[in-house]
């Protein structure tokens, strides 16, 4: 592909910086042998009398009991607005927190109804889980989400068409660029907003992986290079986080340190994904 021409952000910003929070509700087989959902607990005993690893289940429950509230409080203290992706079932089971996300000015986007991978679905089953999720947002919050993320960033060849049918205007299923771009889907434009697997708290999820403190190095290194490039060709950085991980105190401290580091630089545009999308539609579509 040809080299992209430099773009511009509001207020001559060198970098657009977005924080993405995926707050998910997992299927009933979480913690069971053969589940598609990740675990950091190692191999389950082969002859166990009980086949659900409750350590995995309780680990995820931390997000809704503690983590989501800590992140909301942290964003309040730091004056940052984020984009939250929720499953429809997450909204239904946690209406108080979901409403607070909206009331505090954060963007709320959608995933499927439950965190199940769409690559396991036929087209109409994928349509149904997306539609059911949208309905949950409307029933509980009275809002229709505009942005979409496939669980695990595993979209199918049908996903863009299906979200276009449901009225979404942007997608975070985009790990192939540092900047947004538009795709035409059924005579509609869907804005693809960049995402990256590595500025992500999951990179320190496995117990034998790097320390959570090491993720600060990933955040800072990505920011530093993109910020430097942004002097002549502005870029975008997104951080992908989860309440059951980044909501824990030693991880929230890492996030707080990065936010304060990035805020020490001029010409940083702290933007929700929808803010980037609206700018892109206005300037480049």
Secondary structure, DSSP 4 states (H G I P E B T S, - for coil): -PPPPP---GGG-SEEEEEEEEE--B-TTTTBTT-SS--SS-PPPTT-SS-B-HHHHHHHHHIIIIIHHHHHHHHHHHT---EEEE-HHHHHH-HHHHHHHHHTT-EEEE--SSB--GGGS-HHHHHHHHHHHHHHHHHHHS----EE--GGG---TTHHHHHHHTT--EE----S-SS-EEEEETTEEEEEPP--SSSBGGGG-STTS--TTHHHHHHHHHHHHHHHHTTTS-EEEEEEE-HHHHTSHHHHHHHHHHHHHHHTSSSEEE--HHHHHHHHHHHH-
